[in-house]
């Protein structure tokens, strides 16, 4: 998994009825775009995450500029 600042991390719900949680990657802490990532969620909460198989990275809508 690779990401750049501005991409979105989607954490899929783990149980029936649980909604997906989406946040913006505000900092890439690993080398060459690899985890861990600092992620800011819509409620303002920030977390450092090493995403597992229940997560996906969605590119930002802005033109991509390599920031690794």
C-alpha positions as CSV (number, residue, x, y, z in Angstrom):
1,X,0.0,0.0,0.0
2,X,1.3,3.4,-1.0
3,X,-0.1,6.9,-0.5
4,X,0.7,10.6,-0.6
5,X,-0.4,13.5,1.4
6,X,-4.0,14.4,0.4
7,X,-5.1,10.9,-0.5
8,X,-8.0,9.4,1.4
9,X,-7.9,6.3,3.6
10,X,-11.1,4.3,3.7
11,X,-11.6,1.9,6.6
12,X,-14.4,-0.5,5.7
13,X,-17.0,-1.4,8.4
14,X,-16.1,-4.7,10.1
15,X,-19.6,-5.8,11.1
16,X,-23.0,-5.6,9.5
17,X,-24.5,-2.1,9.9
18,X,-21.1,-0.4,10.6
19,X,-20.4,2.3,8.0
20,X,-17.1,2.9,6.3
21,X,-14.9,5.6,7.9
22,X,-13.0,7.9,5.6
23,X,-10.1,10.3,6.5
24,X,-7.5,12.4,4.7
25,X,-3.9,11.4,4.9
26,X,-2.1,14.5,6.3
27,X,1.3,13.0,6.7
28,X,3.1,9.9,5.4
29,X,5.5,8.6,8.1
30,X,6.9,5.6,6.2
31,X,9.4,5.5,3.4
32,X,8.4,5.9,-0.2
33,X,4.7,6.3,0.6
34,X,4.4,3.3,2.8
35,X,2.6,3.2,6.2
36,X,2.2,4.4,8.9
37,X,0.1,7.4,8.0
38,X,-1.3,10.3,10.1
39,X,-5.0,10.5,9.1
40,X,-7.5,13.2,9.9
41,X,-11.1,12.2,10.1
42,X,-14.2,14.4,9.4
43,X,-14.8,14.8,13.2
44,X,-11.3,16.4,13.5
45,X,-9.8,13.3,15.2
46,X,-6.3,12.4,14.1
47,X,-4.8,9.0,14.3
48,X,-1.5,7.3,13.2
49,X,-2.5,4.2,11.3
50,X,-0.8,1.2,9.8
51,X,-3.8,0.1,7.6
52,X,-4.7,-3.5,7.4
53,X,-6.7,-5.5,4.9
54,X,-9.9,-3.7,5.8
55,X,-8.6,-0.4,4.4
56,X,-8.0,1.1,1.0
57,X,-6.3,4.3,-0.3
58,X,-8.2,6.5,-2.7
59,X,-6.2,9.1,-4.6
60,X,-7.1,12.7,-4.0
61,X,-9.0,14.6,-6.7
62,X,-6.1,17.0,-7.2
63,X,-3.3,16.2,-9.7
64,X,-0.8,13.9,-8.1
65,X,2.7,15.1,-7.3
66,X,5.0,12.5,-5.9
67,X,5.7,13.5,-2.3
68,X,7.6,10.5,-1.0
